């Protein structure tokens, strides 16, 4: 597997990944501690747990189940979606918006029937965004760190053996090894900022959905779905190689401001 022999792990890869992992854990913990201490009398831990479970069920089970049929499996539907950038982007943003926002709506309206406070809505958003970091992003960073440590030793064969990379799995594993090798302090900063944007967006969208529930106006659920779709448009285009990463980050910053500003306005209006 000669493609792995030329990979050089940067000097900053291992320390940058270690710091990234620490910060990834710190982000949801600090959000929770701050909000819980500030609003202990108005919050209930059950909403944090509900937010985490809501994300796992809606985004990691139901949505991924649809993705398995529509993207991963080889069938007429997946060939249409994967064969067109426009269709792929539309499919991706619609699925993300509908599953996650409807998941919030169902949990907050029909399952969490007690302790309906605006402070608990924020706590739900922290749980939703926090578990995304801990269950999705953090394992990826840990994997990158393991790869960087193994390959930095210079023994490629031992690294491949430890990671159980074979001739059959080499093509699938190569992008992860390359990503770990290229990880530096710049990538660390971008990943941390991206996660800060993401958790703020999840909190904001939860408040928007909650406001609609409390005022019996489903238009706010539609607004949350639309905002989620707009937010995910550039990341979907990046997946297809259409846009550079810096454009995605600027887009994320823009919609973070829009969503948080809207949520703050609604939060203040909610008793």
N, C-alpha and C positions, 0 to 999 in steps of 0.2 A: 504494500500500500504506500507507494512512493509519494502520494499527495500529502501524506501526513509528515513526511521526513523534512519537508521544507518549512514547516510551521515553526515560527519563533515566538515564544511567549514574551511579551513586553515586560520590562522591569517594573512597570507600575501596575500590571494586571492583578497580581495577587493582593497587594495592599489596597488597591482601589476596590476590588471585589469584597474584601473583608469589611472595609468602611461602608460600602453600599449595603451589605447584609445587616450590619448594625443599625444603619439609618432606616432601612426598610422595616425592621422590628420596632424601632423607636417611633415612627410616624403614627401608626394607629394607637400605640400605647399612650403617647403624649396627648393626642386628640381626646382619647377617652378620659384620661386622668384630669385634664384641664376642664372638660365639660362636666364631668361627674362632680368634681369639687365645687364648681361654680353653681351647679343646679342640682345638688343632691336631693333636695326635697321635692323637686319636680320631675325627677328621672327614675326609671326602673331598669335594672340590669336586663330584664327580660326583653326589652326593646333592642338592646345591643345584640343579644343572642338571636332574636328574630331577624335582624338585619343580616347577620352572617348566614343563617339557615336559608333566608329568602334568596340570597345571592347564589348559594350552592345549588338550590333546587331549580331556580329559574334559569340561571346562566350556565352552570356547570353540568346540569343533568338534562333538563328539558331542551334548552337551546342546543347543547352539544349533540343531543340525540337527533335533532333535526339536521344539524350539520353533517352528522355521520352519513345520513342518507343522501343529502343534497349536495355535499361537497366531496366527502372522502370516498364513498363507494363509487364504483364505476357503473353508471346507469345513464339513461337519456337525460334525466334532470341535471345530474352533476356535470355532464358534458356541456350542456347549455350554459350553466352558471360559470363553470371554470373557463369556458371558451370565449367569454366576453367580459371585458373589464367593466363595462357599464352595468351589465346584469349582475356581475359579482359584487360590485359596490352597493347597488340597490338592495340586493338580497341581504348582504351583511349588515347594513345599517338598519334595515327594517326589522330583521330578526333581533338584533341587539336592543333596539328601542322598544319593540313590542314585548319581548320576554321579560326584560329587566323592569320596565315601568309597570307593566301589568302585574308582575310579581310583587312589586312594592304595594300596588293598589289592593290586591287581594289580601295580602298579609295584614296591612294596616286597617283595612275596612272590615274584613270578615274573621280574622284570627285574633288580632290584638284589639279586643273590644274594650278593654279596661285601660285606665290611666292614659287617656288620649290628651296629651299635652304637646305643645309645640317643642318643648325641650326634649321629649321622648322621640319626636320625629327626627331631630338632629342626631340623637343617640342611635336611632335605627340606621341613619345614613353612615355614621361612623362604623357600625357593625358591618354594613354592606361593603363599604370601601375598604375597611380594614381587613376583612377576610379575603378580599381579592388580592391584597398585597401578600398576606401570610400563606394563602393556599395556592396562588398562581405564580406571582412574581418571585417570591422568596425561594421556592424550590428551584426555579430556573437559575437564580444567582448562585445558589449553593452548588448546583451542577457545574456552572461555569468555574467556580472556585476550585472544585475538585479537578476539573480538566486542566486548569492553569497550573495547579500545584504539581500534578503528575507530569505534564509535558515540560515544565520548567526544569525538571531534573535532567533532561537531555536524553533519557532512555526511552525512545519512541516505542519500542516493542513492549516494554514493561507497561508503559502508559496505555497502549492499546489493549493489552491483556487485562489490566486492572479495570478498564472501562468496558470490557467485553465487546470491543469493536472487532468485527470480523470482516472478511471480504464481502459478505452479503449485506452487512449493515454499514459499511464504510461510507457509501454515498449519502445515507441519511444522517450519519454522525458528523460528517465533515463541516457543515455550516455551524454547528454548535462549537466545535473545536476552534474554528476560525473566529467566531464571535468572542470566545474566551481569550484567545490570543490578542485580539484587537482592543479588548476592554482596557480603558485607561481612566484617568481622573476626569477627563471631559465627558466620557460616557457615564461615569459615576454621577456627575452633576446633572446631566440630562435625565437619567433614570430617576433620581430623587425628585427633581422638579416635576417630572411627569406624574409620579405617584402623589405628590402634593396636589397637583391639579386634579387628579382622578378622585381623590377622597373628598376634595371640596365640591366637585361636580356631583358625586353621589349624595353628599349631604344636601346640596342645593336642590337636586331633583326630588329627593325624598320630601323636603319641605313643600315643594310645589305640588306634588301628589297629595300630601297630607292636607294642604290648604283646600284642594278640590273636594276631598272627602268631607272635611268639616263643614264646608259651605254647600255641599251637595251640587257641585258644578263639575261634571265630567270633562268639560272643556280643558280643565287644567291637567287631566291625565293625557289628553291629546297633545297639549302643549309640551308636557314632559317627554312624551314619545318623540315629538318633532325635534325638540332640542337635543335629545340623545342621538337622534339620527344625524343631525347636522354636525354634532361634535365628532361622530365616528366617521364622517365622510373622508377627511384627509388621511386618517390612519388606514382606512381601507384602500385608498389610492396608493399609499406608501407600500402596502402589502403587494400591490401589483407592479411596483417599481416605477410608478408614474411621477411621484413626488419625492424630494429629498427629505431627510429627517428634520432638518431645521424648519421647513415649512409646516410640518406636522405640529411641532412644538409651538410655533407662533399661532397656529390655528387653535390649538388647545388652550393657549393663554387667552385668546379672544373669547372663546365660548365659556371658559371658566369665569371670566369677568361678567359676561351676560347672565349666566345661570345663577351665580352667587348674588349678583345685584337684584335679580328678580326674586330670588328666595328670601333675601333680607327684607325686601319690601313686603312680601306676603307674610313673613314671620312676624313682622311688627303689627300687621293687621289682624293676626290671629290671636284670640284671647285664650 
